[in-house]
Structure formats: structure tokens, C-alpha cells
């Protein structure tokens, strides 16, 4: 299911066209034939309509309404290239016609040429600023492009009757959400969803609007209501999975995304989303397998490659992770944080020269980044112990709460036989990570080496309580 839109259906567009035909037509033979063609199309007989229109246009090649209807008939059969020629002929007959331009916009939208559709609709509203279909289409496009304020401006041109339509109210709610007016959007959405006749389309669009406002539990509830009526719909499952993941419900996200991928096992978005859910469940091996598959399917998707690099490093395959970072940086060379992380991964892979090249470059460019100095210290620890300690001291000056740096500095001080210097770093680290038994053991070691055996014994008690 795609998001509910306010686009006019082909039948509605045809009915509008028929109104124009009947208003303008006099009962000549040509006009009767045109009316018959329109009626055949309205009754779902496009082949019959096409034959009648061909007959009309042989004798009257510039008959405007016949040209427009011929284009609509061909569009309904997805014969878009053939339809294009009729719309272009109509434009030559009436280059300033809002009707022709609007139908041309519908044609481009149906054929997937969104930029040309927008161009046509903009020409329509330049001629008729309150043209209903063109205005609504432009509002929908603005919402699709996350331009909420622009969408509201278009919707403000509509009359009260149009604004009362539930589809238009949904569109307004999404525009409000995108423009940051979430309280008003939520009011609209709650009223619409609580209506007795609220269908799946309303709930689905409400879910999208709640996502725009980062109201993920509400979005999850809306998508779940759609799923009740359509339990195998991929789009519903996918969006429900994303909402559940953002709401902190990783188990539900995993379940629905797994169900979605049974239907579309090679959907890259689904693979990426499920891998994120696996990571929330501390299943990095499963996440890595999905990301590797997604990367083969979409080798240029940088979000997939970056997450694969991060997961591979988490699994401690550091050389492989560094190679994946290389591939990512070829596509996104301006991502300085990724370059920093490649350097850190190279340090973990014992490739210190390459690591230092990345990390020294990074801290020169970002001298206020504590993480950069911490990771530089890790790279220097095996080749320049004094330089590593200086980098750790600087990292903790920039960010005293960077507990990884405190733990690393404590370990280096223990190795350098400076246990007293390690004690305070370990104590602060354990305030944040009280169940880290290795850190508790190091603290006990530091206490003993400092002649503080009683405190070491307390550390042992804490360690065993944590293990229990």
C-alpha cells in the first residue's frame, strides 16, 4: 500500500472531461460520436472508445476534446508513448488551456515522469490559481518532498468543500506535521481515525503523519490497524516495522519485518531495516548476513555499506571492516567521521601507520572532538606510549565523561606500574558500568598494588555480587 493521495482517479478525470464535452457539444454528428466515445470509455470499453475517436480525428484532426480523450484512453491502457502524441497535438490547438495542461500533468504522473507532471500543474495554477486537481497534486508532491509549508500554501487555495474531504484533511495533517505543527496534526489525525467509517487508507496516512512528527507509538498503532485488514501487505508491514523499531519495540519490529521479507526477500529497504532490528536484539551476526546480501543487491547504497562496516568492526573482523570503510569512503569521501572510524578500525587491526594517518588528520581538522583523541590514543598505545597518554589526557579534558578514555588510561597506568593513578579512572568508569567484571578486577589489582587491600576486598565482593 502506498500513502493515500488525493490524486483524481482516471474515472474522475474522465467524468470532468465529460462535463466539458457535454457543456460544449452541440448535437452535430461529430459531437454525437465524441459523446459516444466518452460514454464507451466511462463504461470500461477503451477499445470501442479508441475506434470512435480515431474515426472522429480522421475527419477533424484538431478536435480538442477528441485529442484529450484519446490521450486519456491510451493512458488507461498504459500506452503512454502513444498518448503523449495526442496531448502534444492538443497543446498545439490550445497552448494556454488549463484543461489540456491538467490532463497532460495527469498523463505524466501516470507514466512516472514526476518532474514534467509538476511543470504542467504549475502552468495550470498560473492560469487558474484555484484549479482543484492541479492544486491538490502540487500539495501532494510537496508533502512527498517533505515540504510541509509549501503544501499548506497550496491547500490554502482550496474552497471549503474541498477542504472537508477526508483525503484532503489527511494531506493537511501530513503537511502540518512536516512543518512542525504536530499538535494540530495530531488533532486532525485523531478525529479522522476515530470516525466510524475510517478505512485502511486513513490509518496508513495517519501513521505516516505520526512518523513525520516522530510520534512513533501512535504511528505503530495506526499501521497495526491497517495490518488487521491486510496482514500480508508489504508496505504496511515495512512501515509498521520501522515505527516499532523507532518506538523501541525491537521484537515486534523483527517479527513484522521478517514477515515482509518472506514476500520480498530481495527488498533492500526491508533487509536494511531488519538488520537494524537485529542489532537492537544484540544479533550482529544475523545483521551482518542481511547487510551483505543487501550490499550485493544495491552496491551503491552508502547507508547499507556504512552499517555493514560498523557491524563487521563490532564482530572484531577489523581488517574486513576497514576494507568496507574503504569502499564506503570511495562513495562518500566527505564523511570525516567515517574516515575517523576507519582509522580506529585499522588500529584495532594492528595497522598502526595507516591508522595514525587517518586519526592525526582528523584531530587536526577537529581539535575539539574528544572521541578523535581517544581513538588516536588507541592507535598510539603500541607505538608511542607517551603520546597515547597525552591524547587520553586531552580527550578527558574535552569530555570528562568519556568513560572509554578513562578505562583505557587506567589500563595504561596499570601497565606502567602507576596503580594509584588508575584507581580514580576505574572508579568513575564503574559508576557508569557497574557490572563490568573485568574493570572490577582491574580496580582490585590497582588497590592491591597501591597497598589498599581492604578496598580491593570490597571490589572482590562487588565483582561476585555482579556475577551472581
MOBELGI-V655007 format. One record per residue. RES is the residue in one letter. PHI is phi as a letter, one per 40 degrees, with the letter a starting at -180 (NA if undefined). PSI is psi in degrees with one decimal (NA if undefined). Layout:
res=RES phi=PHI psi=PSI
res=RES phi=PHI psi=PSI
This chain:
res=X phi=NA psi=131.0
res=X phi=c psi=168.8
res=X phi=c psi=144.4
res=X phi=c psi=136.8
res=X phi=b psi=172.4
res=X phi=b psi=20.3
res=X phi=c psi=140.0
res=X phi=c psi=137.0
res=X phi=c psi=163.1
res=X phi=c psi=-38.5
res=X phi=c psi=-43.2
res=X phi=c psi=-43.0
res=X phi=c psi=-38.4
res=X phi=c psi=-41.3
res=X phi=c psi=-38.5
res=X phi=c psi=-40.4
res=X phi=c psi=-42.0
res=X phi=c psi=-36.5
res=X phi=d psi=-41.3
res=X phi=c psi=-38.5
res=X phi=c psi=-47.2
res=X phi=c psi=-29.3
res=X phi=c psi=-33.5
res=X phi=c psi=-23.2
res=X phi=c psi=136.2
res=X phi=c psi=159.5
res=X phi=c psi=54.4
res=X phi=c psi=171.6
res=X phi=c psi=-42.2
res=X phi=c psi=-42.6
res=X phi=c psi=-34.3
res=X phi=c psi=-40.4
res=X phi=c psi=-38.6
res=X phi=c psi=-41.8
res=X phi=c psi=-38.7
res=X phi=c psi=-39.2
res=X phi=c psi=-43.1
res=X phi=c psi=-39.7
res=X phi=c psi=-39.7
res=X phi=c psi=-41.6
res=X phi=c psi=-41.9
res=X phi=c psi=-31.7
res=X phi=c psi=6.9
res=X phi=g psi=32.1
res=X phi=b psi=70.1
res=X phi=c psi=-34.5
res=X phi=c psi=-43.0
res=X phi=c psi=-42.2
res=X phi=c psi=-41.1
res=X phi=c psi=-42.2
res=X phi=c psi=-43.1
res=X phi=c psi=-39.2
res=X phi=c psi=-37.7
res=X phi=c psi=-40.6
res=X phi=c psi=-43.6
res=X phi=c psi=-47.4
res=X phi=c psi=-18.9
res=X phi=c psi=-42.2
res=X phi=c psi=-23.6
res=X phi=b psi=74.2
res=X phi=c psi=-13.2
res=X phi=b psi=16.5
res=X phi=c psi=107.0
res=X phi=d psi=-50.6
res=X phi=c psi=-30.7
res=X phi=c psi=-39.5
res=X phi=c psi=-43.9
res=X phi=c psi=-44.9
res=X phi=c psi=-35.8
res=X phi=c psi=-41.9
res=X phi=c psi=-42.0
res=X phi=c psi=-40.8
res=X phi=c psi=-45.2
res=X phi=c psi=-37.7
res=X phi=d psi=-38.8
res=X phi=c psi=-20.7
res=X phi=b psi=9.9
res=X phi=f psi=31.3
res=X phi=c psi=66.5
res=X phi=c psi=-37.8
res=X phi=c psi=-40.9
res=X phi=c psi=-39.9
res=X phi=c psi=-36.7
res=X phi=d psi=-41.3
res=X phi=c psi=-35.4
res=X phi=c psi=-40.0
res=X phi=c psi=-37.6
res=X phi=c psi=-37.9
res=X phi=c psi=-39.9
res=X phi=c psi=-38.4
res=X phi=c psi=-34.4
res=X phi=c psi=-35.1
res=X phi=c psi=-41.7
res=X phi=b psi=76.0
res=X phi=c psi=-22.6
res=X phi=b psi=20.8
res=X phi=c psi=120.7
res=X phi=c psi=-35.1
res=X phi=c psi=-46.7
res=X phi=c psi=-46.1
res=X phi=c psi=-37.1
res=X phi=c psi=-44.8
res=X phi=c psi=-33.4
res=X phi=c psi=-40.1
res=X phi=c psi=-43.2
res=X phi=c psi=-38.1
res=X phi=c psi=-47.3
res=X phi=c psi=-37.6
res=X phi=c psi=-43.3
res=X phi=c psi=-33.7
res=X phi=c psi=-1.9
res=X phi=g psi=9.4
res=X phi=c psi=83.5
res=X phi=c psi=-38.3
res=X phi=c psi=-39.9
res=X phi=c psi=-32.6
res=X phi=c psi=-47.2
res=X phi=d psi=-43.6
res=X phi=d psi=-42.1
res=X phi=c psi=-44.6
res=X phi=c psi=-36.2
res=X phi=c psi=-36.4
res=X phi=c psi=-35.9
res=X phi=c psi=-49.7
res=X phi=c psi=-18.4
res=X phi=c psi=-31.4
res=X phi=c psi=-45.9
res=X phi=b psi=92.9
res=X phi=d psi=-24.6
res=X phi=b psi=21.2
res=X phi=d psi=120.9
res=X phi=c psi=-55.8
res=X phi=c psi=-48.0
res=X phi=c psi=-41.0
res=X phi=c psi=-44.3
res=X phi=c psi=-39.9
res=X phi=c psi=-40.8
res=X phi=c psi=-36.4
res=X phi=c psi=-43.3
res=X phi=c psi=-43.1
res=X phi=c psi=-38.3
res=X phi=c psi=-41.5
res=X phi=c psi=-44.3
res=X phi=d psi=-32.3
res=X phi=c psi=8.6
res=X phi=g psi=30.6
res=X phi=b psi=77.5
res=X phi=c psi=-42.2
res=X phi=c psi=-39.8
res=X phi=c psi=-40.0
res=X phi=c psi=-41.9
res=X phi=c psi=-35.7
res=X phi=c psi=-42.1
res=X phi=c psi=-44.5
res=X phi=c psi=-26.8
res=X phi=c psi=-13.5
res=X phi=c psi=-12.3
res=X phi=c psi=153.5
res=X phi=c psi=174.0
res=X phi=c psi=-36.7
res=X phi=c psi=-45.7
res=X phi=c psi=-39.7
res=X phi=c psi=-19.3
res=X phi=c psi=-11.6
res=X phi=c psi=133.1
res=X phi=d psi=-37.7
res=X phi=c psi=-38.3
res=X phi=c psi=-37.6
res=X phi=c psi=-37.5
res=X phi=c psi=-42.7
res=X phi=c psi=-41.4
res=X phi=c psi=-41.1
res=X phi=c psi=-42.9
res=X phi=c psi=-38.1
res=X phi=c psi=-41.1
res=X phi=c psi=-42.9
res=X phi=c psi=-44.3
res=X phi=c psi=-27.0
res=X phi=c psi=8.5
res=X phi=g psi=4.7
res=X phi=c psi=64.8
res=X phi=c psi=-32.1
res=X phi=c psi=-45.1
res=X phi=c psi=-41.0
res=X phi=c psi=-45.1
res=X phi=c psi=-37.2
res=X phi=c psi=-48.8
res=X phi=d psi=-48.2
res=X phi=c psi=-42.3
res=X phi=c psi=-43.5
res=X phi=c psi=-43.3
res=X phi=c psi=-42.3
res=X phi=c psi=-25.2
res=X phi=c psi=-7.0
res=X phi=c psi=143.2
res=X phi=c psi=-32.2
res=X phi=c psi=14.3
res=X phi=c psi=123.8
res=X phi=b psi=-176.9
res=X phi=d psi=-36.2
res=X phi=c psi=-39.1
res=X phi=c psi=-45.3
res=X phi=c psi=-38.2
res=X phi=c psi=-46.8
res=X phi=c psi=-36.1
res=X phi=c psi=-41.4
res=X phi=d psi=-43.8
res=X phi=c psi=-40.6
res=X phi=c psi=-41.0
res=X phi=c psi=-36.9
res=X phi=c psi=-42.7
res=X phi=d psi=-32.6
res=X phi=c psi=3.9
res=X phi=g psi=28.0
res=X phi=c psi=73.3
res=X phi=c psi=-38.3
res=X phi=c psi=-39.8
res=X phi=c psi=-41.5
res=X phi=c psi=-43.2
res=X phi=d psi=-42.8
res=X phi=c psi=-42.5
res=X phi=c psi=-46.5
res=X phi=c psi=-34.5
res=X phi=c psi=-33.7
res=X phi=c psi=-34.2
res=X phi=c psi=-41.0
res=X phi=c psi=-30.2
res=X phi=d psi=-30.8
res=X phi=c psi=-17.9
res=X phi=a psi=73.6
res=X phi=c psi=-8.7
res=X phi=b psi=7.8
res=X phi=c psi=121.7
res=X phi=c psi=-47.0
res=X phi=c psi=-38.7
res=X phi=c psi=-47.1
res=X phi=d psi=-43.3
res=X phi=c psi=-48.3
res=X phi=c psi=-35.6
res=X phi=c psi=-41.5
res=X phi=c psi=-44.0
res=X phi=c psi=-42.9
res=X phi=c psi=-43.1
res=X phi=c psi=-39.9
res=X phi=c psi=-45.3
res=X phi=c psi=-27.6
res=X phi=c psi=-1.9
res=X phi=g psi=16.7
res=X phi=b psi=73.4
res=X phi=c psi=-35.6
res=X phi=c psi=-44.6
res=X phi=c psi=-41.1
res=X phi=d psi=-45.1
res=X phi=c psi=-43.3
res=X phi=c psi=-50.3
res=X phi=c psi=-34.3
res=X phi=c psi=-36.5
res=X phi=c psi=-41.1
res=X phi=c psi=-42.6
res=X phi=c psi=-41.8
res=X phi=c psi=-17.0
res=X phi=c psi=-31.1
res=X phi=c psi=-38.6
res=X phi=b psi=77.3
res=X phi=c psi=-13.8
res=X phi=b psi=24.6
res=X phi=c psi=115.4
res=X phi=c psi=-40.3
res=X phi=c psi=-43.6
res=X phi=c psi=-41.6
res=X phi=c psi=-42.9
res=X phi=c psi=-44.7
res=X phi=c psi=-43.7
res=X phi=c psi=-35.4
res=X phi=c psi=-38.5
res=X phi=c psi=-39.0
res=X phi=c psi=-41.1
res=X phi=d psi=-39.5
res=X phi=c psi=-36.4
res=X phi=c psi=-26.4
res=X phi=c psi=9.0
res=X phi=f psi=48.7
res=X phi=b psi=65.4
res=X phi=c psi=-29.9
res=X phi=c psi=-45.1
res=X phi=c psi=-39.7
res=X phi=c psi=-42.8
res=X phi=c psi=-39.5
res=X phi=c psi=-43.6
res=X phi=c psi=-41.3
res=X phi=c psi=-36.5
res=X phi=c psi=-40.7
res=X phi=c psi=-44.6
res=X phi=c psi=-36.9
res=X phi=c psi=-38.1
res=X phi=c psi=-37.3
res=X phi=c psi=-32.8
res=X phi=b psi=76.9
res=X phi=c psi=-11.0
res=X phi=b psi=2.1
res=X phi=c psi=105.9
res=X phi=c psi=-31.8
res=X phi=c psi=-37.4
res=X phi=c psi=-46.4
res=X phi=c psi=-42.0
res=X phi=c psi=-45.8
res=X phi=c psi=-35.6
res=X phi=c psi=-41.0
res=X phi=c psi=-44.7
res=X phi=c psi=-42.2
res=X phi=c psi=-39.8
res=X phi=c psi=-39.7
res=X phi=c psi=-39.5
res=X phi=c psi=-34.2
res=X phi=c psi=-0.8
res=X phi=g psi=25.1
res=X phi=c psi=75.1
res=X phi=c psi=-39.4
res=X phi=c psi=-43.2
res=X phi=c psi=-41.5
res=X phi=c psi=-42.0
res=X phi=c psi=-37.7
res=X phi=c psi=-37.8
res=X phi=c psi=-40.5
res=X phi=d psi=-38.6
res=X phi=d psi=-47.9
res=X phi=c psi=-40.2
res=X phi=c psi=-44.3
res=X phi=c psi=-20.3
res=X phi=c psi=-33.8
res=X phi=c psi=-31.0
res=X phi=b psi=67.2
res=X phi=c psi=-17.6
res=X phi=c psi=2.3
res=X phi=c psi=92.4
res=X phi=c psi=-33.6
res=X phi=c psi=-38.8
res=X phi=c psi=-36.9
res=X phi=c psi=-39.7
res=X phi=d psi=-45.7
res=X phi=c psi=-31.3
res=X phi=c psi=-42.2
res=X phi=c psi=-43.9
res=X phi=c psi=-40.3
res=X phi=c psi=-39.6
res=X phi=c psi=-36.6
res=X phi=c psi=-41.9
res=X phi=c psi=-23.3
res=X phi=c psi=9.6
res=X phi=g psi=23.8
res=X phi=b psi=74.6
res=X phi=c psi=-36.2
res=X phi=c psi=-47.6
res=X phi=c psi=-38.4
res=X phi=c psi=-46.4
res=X phi=c psi=-32.5
res=X phi=c psi=-46.4
res=X phi=c psi=-45.7
res=X phi=c psi=-36.9
res=X phi=c psi=-40.1
res=X phi=c psi=-42.4
res=X phi=c psi=-46.8
res=X phi=c psi=-24.6
res=X phi=c psi=-38.1
res=X phi=c psi=-31.5
res=X phi=b psi=75.2
res=X phi=c psi=-5.5
res=X phi=b psi=10.1
res=X phi=c psi=108.2
res=X phi=c psi=-38.4
res=X phi=c psi=-38.8
res=X phi=d psi=-42.7
res=X phi=c psi=-35.3
res=X phi=c psi=-46.6
res=X phi=c psi=-33.0
res=X phi=c psi=-39.0
res=X phi=c psi=-40.9
res=X phi=c psi=-40.7
res=X phi=c psi=-33.0
res=X phi=c psi=-16.0
res=X phi=d psi=-32.3
res=X phi=c psi=-8.8
res=X phi=b psi=-18.0
res=X phi=a psi=80.8
res=X phi=c psi=-41.1
res=X phi=c psi=-42.7
res=X phi=c psi=-34.3
res=X phi=c psi=-43.8
res=X phi=c psi=-39.6
res=X phi=c psi=-42.0
res=X phi=c psi=-39.3
res=X phi=c psi=-42.4
res=X phi=d psi=-42.1
res=X phi=c psi=-39.5
res=X phi=d psi=-41.7
res=X phi=c psi=-20.2
res=X phi=c psi=-40.2
res=X phi=c psi=-37.3
res=X phi=a psi=91.7
res=X phi=c psi=-18.2
res=X phi=c psi=6.5
res=X phi=c psi=89.9
res=X phi=c psi=-27.1
res=X phi=c psi=-38.9
res=X phi=c psi=-37.7
res=X phi=c psi=-44.3
res=X phi=c psi=-43.5
res=X phi=c psi=-42.0
res=X phi=c psi=-38.6
res=X phi=c psi=-44.5
res=X phi=c psi=-42.5
res=X phi=c psi=-39.2
res=X phi=c psi=-36.9
res=X phi=c psi=-43.9
res=X phi=c psi=-32.1
res=X phi=c psi=10.3
res=X phi=f psi=45.6
res=X phi=b psi=65.1
res=X phi=c psi=-34.4
res=X phi=c psi=-36.6
res=X phi=c psi=-24.4
res=X phi=c psi=-24.6
res=X phi=d psi=-50.4
res=X phi=c psi=-38.5
res=X phi=c psi=-42.1
res=X phi=c psi=-38.4
res=X phi=c psi=-44.5
res=X phi=c psi=-36.6
res=X phi=c psi=-44.0
res=X phi=c psi=-20.3
res=X phi=c psi=-31.4
res=X phi=c psi=-28.0
res=X phi=b psi=68.9
res=X phi=c psi=-17.1
res=X phi=b psi=11.8
res=X phi=c psi=98.0
res=X phi=c psi=-30.9
res=X phi=c psi=-40.6
res=X phi=c psi=-38.2
res=X phi=c psi=-40.0
res=X phi=c psi=-42.0
res=X phi=c psi=-37.4
res=X phi=c psi=-42.8
res=X phi=c psi=-41.1
res=X phi=c psi=-43.1
res=X phi=c psi=-39.0
res=X phi=c psi=-46.4
res=X phi=c psi=-45.6
res=X phi=c psi=-22.7
res=X phi=c psi=2.8
res=X phi=g psi=27.5
res=X phi=b psi=64.4
res=X phi=c psi=-37.1
res=X phi=c psi=-41.4
res=X phi=c psi=-31.1
res=X phi=c psi=-40.5
res=X phi=c psi=-40.4
res=X phi=c psi=-37.4
res=X phi=c psi=-36.7
res=X phi=c psi=-42.3
res=X phi=c psi=-42.9
res=X phi=c psi=-38.8
res=X phi=c psi=-45.3
res=X phi=c psi=-32.5
res=X phi=c psi=-39.8
res=X phi=c psi=-39.9
res=X phi=c psi=-35.1
res=X phi=c psi=NA
